[in-house]
Amino acid sequence: MPDETISKTDHLSLLGNQDTTYVYGGRNPGILETFPNPMKSLGVNRIRIENTYDEFTSLCPKTGQPDFARIVVEYTPRDLCVESKSWKLFLTSFRETQEFHESCVEIIHATLWELLDPKYLYVQGQFTPRGGIQFWPEKERAADE
């Protein structure tokens, strides 16, 4: 039976906060919050996060047209996990960011890699087709053990 105090929340400022502010002035990695990996001693080795519809939006850097995507993340945590509400707010902060699909995936991957220091990280952007062409850029990285 896991320790009942394994999930510490004192340091989380967004989860459960009823006064959530959505900021659309450009991507904001500083909004991401983490918590200690409660599965570290339990042998669970992979976490999958995905928004279930095309909630992620960014803007084409050339035309300014919106691009919509589902962002899929899989990671094997070491010590930290990303908190879900801060994750959602981070994704929505891209709404006025002008980046290509590939750049969005690269930025998300680099941000999570630096924040979490995971053993493994995979990010995929499942962007809706534009001009009949579908782009699903992916980035994957495993830490050198």
C-alpha positions as CSV (number, residue, x, y, z in Angstrom):
1,M,0.0,0.0,0.0
2,P,1.5,3.4,-1.0
3,D,2.2,6.0,1.6
4,E,-0.9,8.2,2.0
5,T,1.2,11.3,1.9
6,I,2.9,10.6,-1.4
7,S,1.0,13.3,-3.3
8,K,2.2,16.7,-2.0
9,T,0.3,19.7,-3.4
10,D,1.4,22.6,-1.2
11,H,3.7,24.1,-3.9
12,L,1.1,23.9,-6.7
13,S,-0.5,27.3,-7.4
14,L,-2.8,26.5,-10.4
15,L,-4.4,23.2,-9.6
16,G,-7.7,23.9,-7.8
17,N,-7.4,27.6,-8.3
18,Q,-10.8,29.0,-9.4
19,D,-9.3,32.3,-10.6
20,T,-7.4,30.9,-13.6
21,T,-6.2,33.5,-16.0
22,Y,-5.6,32.5,-19.6
23,V,-2.8,34.5,-21.1
24,Y,-2.5,34.6,-24.9
25,G,0.5,36.9,-25.4
26,G,2.8,34.2,-26.6
27,R,4.1,30.9,-25.3
28,N,4.9,30.9,-21.6
29,P,7.0,28.0,-20.3
30,G,7.2,29.7,-16.9
31,I,3.6,28.6,-16.2
32,L,4.6,24.9,-16.0
33,E,4.5,23.4,-12.5
34,T,5.8,20.0,-11.4
35,F,5.4,17.6,-8.6
36,P,7.5,14.7,-7.3
37,N,7.1,11.5,-9.2
38,P,4.9,9.4,-7.0
39,M,5.4,6.3,-9.2
40,K,9.2,6.3,-8.8
41,S,9.2,3.4,-6.4
42,L,6.2,1.6,-7.8
43,G,7.8,0.5,-11.1
44,V,5.5,2.5,-13.4
45,N,7.7,3.8,-16.2
46,R,5.7,5.8,-18.7
47,I,3.2,8.6,-18.6
48,R,1.1,9.6,-21.6
49,I,-0.6,13.0,-22.0
50,E,-2.7,14.1,-24.9
51,N,-5.5,16.6,-25.4
52,T,-8.4,14.7,-26.7
53,Y,-9.4,17.2,-29.4
54,D,-7.6,19.9,-31.4
55,E,-7.4,22.4,-28.5
56,F,-3.8,23.4,-29.2
57,T,-3.5,26.3,-31.5
58,S,-0.7,28.4,-32.9
59,L,-0.4,30.7,-35.8
60,C,1.3,30.2,-39.2
61,P,4.4,32.5,-39.2
62,K,3.8,33.5,-42.8
63,T,0.0,33.8,-43.1
64,G,-1.1,34.3,-39.5
65,Q,-3.7,31.7,-40.0
66,P,-4.5,29.4,-37.0
67,D,-3.2,25.9,-36.9
68,F,-5.0,23.3,-34.7
69,A,-3.4,20.2,-33.2
70,R,-3.6,17.4,-30.7
71,I,-0.3,17.3,-28.8
72,V,0.7,13.8,-27.6
73,V,3.5,13.4,-25.0
74,E,5.0,10.3,-23.5
75,Y,7.7,10.4,-21.0
76,T,9.5,8.2,-18.5
77,P,10.0,10.4,-15.4
78,R,12.9,10.5,-13.1
79,D,12.0,12.7,-10.1
80,L,9.3,15.1,-11.5
81,C,6.0,14.9,-13.3
82,V,4.3,17.8,-15.0
83,E,1.1,19.1,-13.4
84,S,-2.0,18.9,-15.7
85,K,-3.6,22.3,-15.3
86,S,-0.3,24.1,-15.8
87,W,0.2,21.9,-18.9
88,K,-3.1,23.0,-20.3
89,L,-2.3,26.6,-19.6
90,F,1.1,26.2,-21.3
91,L,-0.5,24.7,-24.4
92,T,-3.1,27.5,-24.6
93,S,-0.3,30.1,-24.3
94,F,0.8,29.2,-27.8
95,R,-2.5,30.6,-29.2
96,E,-0.8,33.8,-30.5
97,T,2.6,32.3,-31.1
98,Q,3.7,32.3,-34.8
99,E,5.6,29.1,-35.3
100,F,5.6,26.3,-37.9
101,H,4.3,22.9,-36.8
102,E,7.8,21.5,-36.4
103,S,8.9,24.4,-34.3
104,C,6.0,24.0,-31.9
105,V,6.9,20.4,-31.4
106,E,10.6,21.3,-30.9
107,I,9.8,24.0,-28.4
108,I,7.4,21.8,-26.4
109,H,10.0,19.0,-26.4
110,A,12.9,21.3,-25.3
111,T,10.8,22.9,-22.6
112,L,9.7,19.6,-21.1
113,W,13.2,18.1,-21.4
114,E,14.7,21.0,-19.4
115,L,11.8,21.1,-16.9
116,L,11.5,17.4,-16.1
117,D,15.0,15.9,-16.9
118,P,13.2,12.7,-17.9
119,K,14.7,9.4,-18.9
120,Y,12.8,9.4,-22.1
121,L,10.5,12.0,-23.9
122,Y,8.4,11.8,-27.0
123,V,6.3,14.7,-28.4
124,Q,4.0,14.5,-31.4
125,G,1.9,17.3,-32.9
126,Q,-1.1,15.9,-34.8
127,F,-1.9,19.0,-36.8
128,T,-5.2,19.3,-38.7
129,P,-4.6,19.2,-42.5
130,R,-3.9,22.4,-44.3
131,G,-4.3,22.4,-48.1
132,G,-5.0,18.7,-48.0
133,I,-1.6,17.9,-46.4
134,Q,-1.3,16.5,-42.9
135,F,1.8,17.2,-40.8
136,W,2.5,15.2,-37.7
137,P,6.0,16.2,-36.6
138,E,7.6,14.1,-33.8
139,K,10.6,14.4,-31.6
140,E,12.0,11.7,-29.4
141,R,14.9,11.6,-27.0
142,A,16.3,9.2,-24.5
143,A,18.7,10.3,-21.8
144,D,22.2,8.8,-21.8
145,E,22.2,6.5,-18.8
